[in-house]
Each structure stands twice: as C-alpha cells, then as structure tokens.
Amino acid sequence: MRFVQYYFGLPLAMIVICITFIPIFQRLNVYTAYEYLENRFDKKTRVLTSLLFLFPEAYQQESAFTLRVSFYQAF
C-alpha cells in the first residue's frame, strides 16, 4: 500500500509545488530553497537548513551526489 501512496502522491505533490513555489522563485530570481532562505533571513539560516538536510543524508550514506549538492548550497 505504501508504494501506491508514493506512486500517486508524488505526482500530486510535484504539481502543487510547481503551482506554488516556482512562480515565487521566478519572481524573486532564486533557484533553490536555500537561496530563498538566505534572502528572506540570513546566511546562518541557509547554512543551518543545509546542515539539517546534510546530516541525515550522511548518516544513511546513500547518495554522495546529494551530499555534495547540499554542501555546495550551504557555502
């Protein structure tokens, strides 16, 4: 049952994200949520959110690419 929820939920979530976040990011001329957080708050918030994403990913050790991207976004 979890597969079915993921299979149908993911496209729905992608549509909602595209409708809500993409226009905001285009209007503000940012490419990532981390850039948005830096513009909205400060660099400390951007680094904190990047690290909060980075640590669970590093713990699981599933994707080296994800770690590099999130580290790059942090700094």
C-alpha positions in Angstrom: 0.0 0.0 0.0 2.9 2.4 0.7 4.0 2.0 -2.9 0.6 3.1 -4.2 0.6 6.1 -1.9 4.0 7.1 -3.2 3.1 6.3 -6.8 0.1 8.6 -6.8 1.2 11.1 -4.1 4.5 12.1 -5.7 3.0 13.5 -9.0 0.3 15.3 -7.0 3.0 16.8 -4.7 5.0 17.9 -7.7 2.0 19.7 -9.3 1.3 21.5 -6.0 5.0 22.5 -5.7 5.1 23.8 -9.3 2.0 25.8 -8.8 3.0 27.4 -5.5 6.8 27.7 -5.4 8.0 28.0 -8.9 6.3 31.4 -9.5 7.7 32.7 -6.2 11.2 31.6 -7.1 11.0 33.1 -10.5 9.7 36.4 -9.2 12.5 36.6 -6.6 15.1 35.3 -9.1 16.3 32.4 -6.9 17.0 28.9 -7.9 16.9 26.9 -4.7 15.0 26.9 -1.4 18.4 27.6 0.3 18.8 30.8 -1.7 15.3 31.9 -0.8 16.0 31.3 2.9 19.2 33.3 2.7 17.4 36.2 1.0 14.5 36.0 3.5 16.5 35.6 6.6 20.3 35.4 6.6 23.2 33.2 5.7 23.1 31.4 9.1 19.6 30.2 8.4 20.7 28.9 5.0 23.7 27.1 6.5 21.6 25.6 9.3 18.9 24.2 6.9 21.6 22.8 4.6 23.3 21.1 7.5 19.9 19.8 8.8 19.4 18.2 5.4 23.1 17.1 5.1 23.4 15.1 8.4 20.6 12.6 7.9 21.9 12.0 4.3 25.4 11.5 5.5 24.1 9.1 8.2 22.4 7.0 5.6 25.3 7.2 3.2 23.0 6.5 0.2 23.9 9.3 -2.1 27.3 11.0 -2.4 25.9 13.4 -5.0 23.2 14.6 -2.7 25.8 15.4 -0.1 28.0 17.3 -2.5 25.0 19.4 -3.7 23.7 20.2 -0.2 27.3 21.1 0.9 27.7 23.3 -2.1 24.4 25.1 -1.3 25.4 25.6 2.3 28.5 27.6 1.3 
